[in-house]
């Protein structure tokens, strides 16, 4: 099975041999007056992802360089920029069968928590980086516009809502977190093949069918 790892659109040349995904728990156990315990179920916490990346300083035949060979410093600078930007980014892992069929993708917005850098004589000129990522969820406040109208000397508060639009829109799909072209085809067409995902990618000008992002509008 072939793996491809992407951080903020950059594919790393050598996929890690293993990856740990920790689905964190937010449930709370409390003790009642009668001394019995109950478990209060809550939504799961943010997911933690950890793995080790080998950053080669030699051009190995088994490494993948979509845009040409880059040394380890290129990827170290990318990691540094992700950390200093204080912004979340897209993390994608694509899993393919030997025949080219897509198994499934990991596609989520994450933050870079820390990344210890290891230099060991056993690795020669290469560098090993241990990455710890944490799932990122969008948050914010809702803005409500309130207008006051006077009727017979009294003040009445009205909440205005936007009117529904009568315009028709073409058949599209807005990408959300964890979406893939494979899942989109499955949802709208039922049966799905690699050719269908490639056709959908070509229709939308997507060079890499494994790279789509939340908020992107896909024409069906």
MARTORZA-738843 format. One record per atom (N, C-alpha, C): residue in three letters; x, y, z. Coordinates in steps of 0.1 Angstrom, whole numbers, padded with zeros to 4 digits, always signed. Atoms other than C-alpha are relative to their C-alpha. Last residue first. Layout:
BEGIN
ALAXYZ...
This chain:
BEGIN
UNK+0003+0015+0002UNK-0205+0182-0103UNK-0004-0002-0015UNK+0011+0001+0009UNK-0187+0216-0099UNK-0002-0015-0003UNK-0002+0010+0010UNK-0166+0215-0067UNK-0012+0000-0010UNK+0012+0004+0006UNK-0165+0246-0045UNK+0003-0009-0012UNK-0001+0001+0015UNK-0135+0248-0022UNK-0013-0004-0006UNK+0004-0013+0006UNK-0144+0259+0013UNK+0001-0001-0015UNK+0013-0005-0004UNK-0125+0230+0029UNK-0003+0014-0005UNK+0000-0007-0012UNK-0096+0219+0007UNK-0014+0005+0004UNK+0011-0009+0000UNK-0089+0194-0020UNK-0001+0006+0014UNK-0001-0013-0007UNK-0057+0176-0027UNK-0012+0009-0002UNK-0001+0002-0014UNK-0058+0139-0036UNK+0000+0013+0009UNK+0013+0004-0005UNK-0071+0145-0071UNK+0000-0002+0015UNK-0002+0012-0008UNK-0038+0165-0078UNK-0014-0004+0006UNK-0011+0008+0005UNK-0041+0189-0107UNK+0002-0013+0007UNK-0008+0005-0011UNK-0076+0201-0099UNK+0012-0009-0005UNK-0014-0005+0001UNK-0089+0221-0128UNK+0008-0004+0012UNK-0001-0011-0009UNK-0126+0215-0118UNK+0015+0006+0000UNK+0011-0010+0002UNK-0135+0193-0147UNK+0002+0012+0008UNK-0003-0007+0012UNK-0101+0176-0145UNK-0010+0011-0003UNK-0011-0008-0003UNK-0107+0166-0109UNK+0004+0009-0012UNK+0004-0011-0008UNK-0141+0153-0117UNK+0011+0010+0003UNK+0008-0008+0008UNK-0127+0132-0145UNK-0005+0012+0007UNK-0009-0007+0009UNK-0100+0118-0123UNK-0007+0010-0009UNK-0007-0010-0008UNK-0125+0110-0096UNK+0010+0008-0009UNK+0010-0010-0003UNK-0147+0092-0122UNK+0007+0011+0008UNK+0002-0008+0012UNK-0117+0073-0137UNK-0010+0011+0003UNK-0011-0010+0001UNK-0108+0061-0102UNK-0002+0009-0012UNK-0012+0006+0005UNK-0142+0045-0099UNK+0011+0011+0000UNK-0011-0009+0002UNK-0174+0054-0079UNK+0012-0008-0005UNK-0011+0008+0004UNK-0209+0039-0078UNK+0012+0009-0003UNK+0002+0014-0005UNK-0234+0060-0059UNK+0013-0008-0003UNK+0002+0009+0011UNK-0232+0091-0081UNK-0002-0014+0005UNK+0009-0005+0010UNK-0237+0120-0056UNK-0003-0010-0011UNK+0012-0006-0006UNK-0223+0106-0023UNK-0010+0003-0011UNK+0008+0010-0006UNK-0198+0082-0039UNK-0013+0005+0005UNK+0006+0008+0011UNK-0185+0109-0062UNK-0009-0011+0006UNK+0010-0008+0007UNK-0180+0132-0032UNK-0007-0008-0011UNK+0012+0000-0008UNK-0163+0104-0011UNK-0011+0009-0007UNK+0006+0014+0000UNK-0138+0097-0039UNK-0013+0000+0008UNK+0007+0001+0013UNK-0132+0135-0044UNK-0006-0014-0001UNK-0009+0004+0011UNK-0123+0137-0007UNK-0008-0001-0013UNK+0005+0004+0013UNK-0141+0154+0022UNK+0012-0004-0009UNK+0000+0015+0002UNK-0125+0152+0057UNK-0006-0004-0013UNK-0011+0008-0005UNK-0133+0189+0064UNK-0002-0015-0001UNK-0002-0001-0015UNK-0159+0204+0042UNK+0011-0009+0004UNK-0008+0010-0008UNK-0159+0209+0004UNK+0000+0004+0015UNK-0010-0008-0008UNK-0188+0229-0011UNK+0008-0010+0009UNK-0002+0005-0014UNK-0206+0208-0037UNK+0011+0008+0006UNK-0014+0000-0005UNK-0220+0222-0070UNK+0000-0007+0014UNK-0001+0011-0010UNK-0251+0219-0092UNK+0015-0001+0004UNK-0004+0013+0006UNK-0254+0253-0108UNK+0002-0011+0011UNK-0015+0002+0000UNK-0272+0280-0088UNK+0003-0013-0007UNK-0003+0014+0001UNK-0308+0293-0093UNK+0016-0001-0001UNK-0009+0004+0011UNK-0315+0328-0081UNK+0003-0015+0001UNK+0008+0007+0010UNK-0346+0334-0060UNK+0009-0005-0011UNK-0003-0004+0014UNK-0325+0344-0029UNK-0008-0009-0010UNK-0005+0011+0008UNK-0340+0340+0005UNK+0001+0004-0014UNK+0011+0006+0008UNK-0343+0373+0024UNK+0006-0012-0009UNK-0002-0002+0014UNK-0317+0380+0051UNK-0011-0007-0008UNK-0006+0012+0005UNK-0331+0381+0086UNK+0002+0002-0015UNK+0001+0002+0015UNK-0339+0412+0105UNK+0008-0012-0004UNK-0012+0007+0005UNK-0346+0411+0142UNK-0001-0002-0014UNK+0002+0010+0011UNK-0371+0436+0154UNK+0014-0006-0004UNK-0012+0005+0006UNK-0372+0455+0187UNK-0003-0011-0010UNK+0001+0014+0002UNK-0403+0476+0194UNK+0013-0005-0007UNK-0011+0005+0007UNK-0402+0510+0210UNK-0001-0015-0001UNK-0007+0011-0006UNK-0435+0524+0219UNK+0012-0004-0008UNK-0007-0005-0011UNK-0449+0559+0210UNK+0008-0011+0008UNK+0009-0007-0010UNK-0476+0545+0188UNK+0008+0003+0013UNK+0014+0001+0003UNK-0450+0522+0170UNK-0009+0006+0011UNK+0009-0006-0010UNK-0413+0530+0171UNK-0014-0001-0006UNK+0011-0008+0007UNK-0390+0507+0152UNK-0009+0005+0011UNK+0012-0004-0009UNK-0357+0493+0166UNK-0009+0009-0008UNK+0005-0013+0003UNK-0332+0474+0144UNK-0012+0003+0009UNK+0013-0003-0006UNK-0311+0445+0155UNK-0004+0014-0003UNK+0004-0014+0002UNK-0283+0429+0135UNK-0014+0003+0005UNK+0014-0001+0002UNK-0270+0396+0149UNK-0003+0015-0001UNK+0004-0014+0000UNK-0233+0387+0146UNK-0015+0001-0003UNK+0010-0003+0009UNK-0223+0351+0156UNK-0004+0015+0001UNK+0013-0005-0005UNK-0191+0346+0174UNK-0009+0003-0011UNK+0002-0014+0001UNK-0161+0324+0163UNK-0014+0004+0006UNK+0009-0005-0010UNK-0148+0289+0160UNK-0001+0015-0002UNK+0003-0014+0002UNK-0131+0267+0134UNK-0009+0004+0012UNK+0014-0003+0003UNK-0118+0234+0147UNK-0002+0015-0001UNK+0004-0013-0002UNK-0081+0224+0145UNK-0015+0002-0004UNK+0011-0005+0008UNK-0068+0189+0150UNK-0005+0014+0003UNK+0013+0000-0007UNK-0035+0186+0167UNK-0011+0005-0009UNK+0011-0009+0005UNK-0002+0177+0151UNK-0012-0001+0009UNK+0012+0001-0008UNK+0030+0163+0167UNK-0010+0010-0005UNK+0010-0010+0001UNK+0059+0157+0142UNK-0012-0003+0010UNK+0012+0006-0006UNK+0091+0138+0150UNK-0011+0011+0000UNK+0008-0009-0007UNK+0118+0149+0125UNK-0012-0007+0006UNK+0013+0005-0004UNK+0146+0127+0113UNK-0007+0010+0008UNK+0006-0005-0013UNK+0175+0141+0094UNK-0013-0006+0002UNK+0014-0003-0001UNK+0197+0126+0067UNK-0004+0004+0014UNK+0002-0014+0002UNK+0235+0130+0063UNK-0015+0004+0001UNK-0009-0007+0010UNK+0242+0096+0077UNK-0003+0015+0000UNK+0008-0005+0011UNK+0212+0083+0096UNK+0008+0006-0011UNK+0005+0012+0007UNK+0233+0061+0119UNK-0009+0004-0012UNK-0011+0005+0010UNK+0253+0092+0128UNK-0006-0012-0008UNK-0007+0012-0005UNK+0221+0107+0143UNK+0010-0005-0010UNK-0011+0003+0009UNK+0205+0141+0139UNK+0008-0011+0006UNK-0010+0010-0005UNK+0170+0143+0155UNK+0011-0001-0011UNK-0009+0004+0012UNK+0147+0173+0151UNK+0011-0009+0005UNK-0015+0003-0004UNK+0119+0176+0177UNK+0007-0005-0013UNK-0006+0009+0009UNK+0086+0189+0160UNK+0015-0002+0004UNK-0015+0000-0001UNK+0061+0206+0181UNK+0006-0010-0009UNK-0003-0002-0015UNK+0024+0216+0181UNK+0015+0001+0002UNK-0013+0007-0003UNK+0018+0221+0143UNK+0003+0003+0015UNK-0011-0010-0004UNK-0019+0230+0139UNK+0012-0009+0003UNK-0007+0003-0012UNK-0045+0209+0120UNK+0009+0012+0003UNK-0007-0012-0004UNK-0072+0211+0094UNK+0007-0002+0013UNK+0005-0008-0011UNK-0082+0176+0083UNK+0009+0012+0001UNK+0000-0014+0005UNK-0080+0152+0054UNK-0006+0009+0010UNK+0001-0009-0012UNK-0071+0116+0061UNK+0001+0014-0005UNK-0009-0011-0003UNK-0079+0097+0029UNK-0002+0005+0014UNK+0006-0011-0006UNK-0093+0063+0019UNK+0010+0011+0003UNK+0006+0007-0012UNK-0085+0032-0001UNK-0008+0010+0007UNK-0001-0008-0013UNK-0078+0049-0035UNK-0008-0008+0011UNK+0013-0003-0006UNK-0073+0024-0064UNK+0002+0007+0014UNK+0004-0014+0002UNK-0039+0026-0081UNK-0013+0004+0006UNK+0006-0002+0013UNK-0033-0011-0086UNK-0005+0014-0003UNK-0010+0001+0011UNK-0008-0012-0057UNK-0006+0002-0014UNK-0004+0014+0002UNK-0036+0001-0034UNK+0011+0000-0011UNK+0003+0006+0013UNK-0035+0038-0025UNK+0004-0015+0000UNK-0004+0014-0001UNK-0036+0057+0009UNK-0005-0007-0013UNK+0007+0008+0010UNK-0036+0095+0008UNK+0005-0014+0000UNK-0007+0013+0003UNK-0027+0114+0039UNK-0008-0008-0010UNK+0007+0011+0008UNK-0037+0150+0041UNK+0009-0012-0001UNK-0008+0012-0001UNK-0030+0178+0066UNK-0007-0011-0007UNK+0006+0013+0004UNK-0044+0212+0058UNK+0010-0011+0001UNK-0003+0004+0014UNK-0031+0242+0077UNK-0006-0013-0002UNK+0001+0015+0003UNK-0038+0261+0109UNK+0002-0002-0015UNK+0012+0003+0007UNK-0023+0296+0115UNK-0001-0015-0002UNK+0011+0000-0009UNK+0003+0308+0140UNK-0014-0002-0007UNK+0011-0007+0006UNK+0026+0316+0111UNK-0012+0001+0010UNK-0001-0014-0002UNK+0057+0307+0131UNK-0012+0008-0005UNK+0000-0003-0015UNK+0050+0270+0133UNK-0001+0015+0003UNK+0013+0004-0005UNK+0040+0267+0096UNK-0001+0002+0015UNK+0009-0010+0004UNK+0071+0287+0086UNK-0014-0003+0005UNK-0002-0012-0008UNK+0094+0265+0107UNK-0011+0011-0004UNK+0005+0002-0014UNK+0079+0234+0091UNK+0001+0012+0009UNK+0015+0000+0001UNK+0085+0248+0056UNK-0006-0003+0014UNK+0004-0014+0001UNK+0121+0258+0065UNK-0016+0000-0001UNK-0001-0006-0013UNK+0127+0222+0077UNK-0005+0015+0000UNK+0011+0005-0008UNK+0113+0209+0044UNK+0001+0006+0014UNK+0012-0005+0006UNK+0137+0230+0023UNK-0012-0004+0008UNK+0002-0013-0005UNK+0166+0222+0047UNK-0013+0007-0006UNK+0007+0000-0013UNK+0162+0185+0040UNK-0003+0014+0005UNK-0008+0005-0012UNK+0173+0189+0004UNK-0009+0001+0012UNK-0002-0010-0010UNK+0148+0193-0025UNK+0008-0006+0012UNK-0007+0003-0013UNK+0146+0171-0056UNK+0002+0013+0008UNK-0015+0001+0001UNK+0121+0181-0083UNK+0006-0002+0014UNK-0005-0013+0006UNK+0085+0194-0081UNK+0015+0000-0001UNK+0009-0004+0011UNK+0067+0160-0075UNK+0006+0012-0007UNK-0002-0015+0001UNK+0098+0147-0055UNK-0009+0005-0012UNK+0009-0007+0010UNK+0090+0112-0043UNK+0003+0015+0000UNK+0006-0013-0004UNK+0117+0091-0026UNK-0008+0006-0011UNK+0013+0003-0005UNK+0124+0054-0036UNK-0007+0013+0005UNK+0009+0004+0010UNK+0153+0063-0059UNK-0015-0003+0005UNK+0002+0014+0001UNK+0170+0083-0032UNK-0010-0004-0011UNK+0011+0004+0009UNK+0182+0118-0039UNK-0001-0015-0001UNK-0004+0006+0012UNK+0204+0126-0009UNK-0012-0004-0008UNK-0009-0010+0006UNK+0199+0150+0020UNK+0006-0006-0012UNK-0013+0004+0006UNK+0169+0130+0031UNK+0008+0011-0006UNK-0003-0011+0010UNK+0142+0142+0055UNK+0014-0003-0006UNK-0014+0000+0004UNK+0129+0111+0073UNK+0001+0011-0011UNK-0003-0002+0015UNK+0095+0119+0089UNK+0015+0000-0002UNK-0013-0005+0003UNK+0083+0106+0123UNK+0003+0001-0015UNK-0008+0009+0009UNK+0047+0104+0133UNK+0014+0006-0002UNK-0014+0000-0001UNK+0021+0119+0156UNK+0007-0010-0009UNK-0006+0008+0010UNK-0016+0129+0153UNK+0016+0001+0002UNK-0015-0002+0001UNK-0037+0142+0181UNK+0006-0010-0010UNK-0008+0012+0003UNK-0075+0145+0176UNK+0015+0004+0000UNK-0008-0002+0012UNK-0094+0173+0194UNK+0009-0012-0002UNK-0010-0011+0000UNK-0119+0161+0220UNK+0007+0001-0014UNK-0014+0003-0002UNK-0149+0138+0214UNK+0009+0013-0001UNK-0006+0001+0013UNK-0184+0152+0220UNK+0015-0003+0002UNK-0002-0012+0007UNK-0197+0145+0255UNK+0006-0002-0014UNK-0006+0001+0013UNK-0211+0116+0275UNK+0001+0013-0007UNK+0006-0010+0008UNK-0216+0120+0312UNK+0007+0000-0014UNK-0009-0006+0010UNK-0206+0087+0329UNK-0008+0010-0009UNK+0006-0001+0013UNK-0223+0077+0361UNK+0010+0007-0010UNK-0006-0008+0011UNK-0208+0065+0393UNK-0008+0000-0012UNK-0001+0007+0013UNK-0227+0052+0424UNK+0006+0010-0011UNK-0014+0005+0003UNK-0219+0068+0457UNK+0001-0008-0012UNK+0000+0014-0005UNK-0256+0073+0466UNK+0013-0007-0003UNK+0002+0000-0014UNK-0250+0111+0463UNK+0000-0014+0006UNK+0013-0005-0005UNK-0237+0106+0428UNK-0001-0001+0015UNK+0006+0009-0010UNK-0201+0102+0417UNK-0012+0007+0006UNK+0002-0007-0013UNK-0190+0118+0384UNK-0007-0010+0010UNK+0006+0010-0009UNK-0174+0104+0352UNK-0002+0008+0014UNK-0003-0003-0014UNK-0168+0130+0325UNK-0007-0010+0009UNK+0010+0005-0009UNK-0165+0123+0287UNK+0004+0002+0015UNK+0004-0011-0009UNK-0141+0145+0268UNK-0011-0004+0010UNK+0013+0001-0006UNK-0121+0118+0251UNK-0003+0012+0009UNK+0000-0003-0014UNK-0092+0121+0226UNK-0015+0001+0006UNK+0013-0006-0001UNK-0090+0103+0193UNK-0003+0003+0015UNK+0006+0001-0013UNK-0053+0096+0191UNK-0013+0008+0000UNK+0011-0009-0001UNK-0039+0089+0156UNK-0008-0002+0013UNK+0009+0002-0011UNK-0005+0073+0155UNK-0010+0011+0000UNK+0006-0012-0005UNK+0014+0071+0122UNK-0010-0003+0011UNK+0012+0002-0008UNK+0038+0044+0109UNK-0005+0014+0004UNK+0003+0015-0001UNK+0065+0038+0083UNK-0013-0002+0009UNK-0004+0008-0012UNK+0066+0075+0075UNK-0005-0014+0000UNK+0010+0001-0009UNK+0062+0087+0039UNK+0004-0008+0012UNK+0000+0014-0006UNK+0094+0097+0022UNK-0011-0001+0010UNK-0006+0010+0009UNK+0095+0128-0001UNK-0002-0015+0004UNK-0013+0003-0005UNK+0071+0151+0018UNK+0005-0013-0007UNK-0002+0014-0002UNK+0043+0165-0003UNK+0014-0003+0005UNK-0014+0005+0004UNK+0037+0202+0002UNK+0001-0015+0003UNK-0002+0002+0015UNK+0000+0213+0000UNK+0014-0005-0004UNK+0002-0013+0006UNK-0001+0226+0036UNK+0003+0000-0015UNK+0002-0011-0011UNK+0014+0194+0049UNK-0001+0013-0007UNK+0000-0014+0004UNK+0010+0164+0025UNK-0003+0009+0012UNK+0002-0010-0011UNK+0018+0128+0031UNK+0002+0014-0005UNK-0005-0013+0004UNK+0014+0101+0004UNK-0003+0010+0011UNK+0005-0011-0008UNK+0011+0064+0013UNK+0006+0013-0006UNK-0008-0012+0001UNK+0014+0034-0010UNK-0007+0012+0008UNK+0008-0012+0000UNK+0000+0000+0000UNK+0009+0012+0000
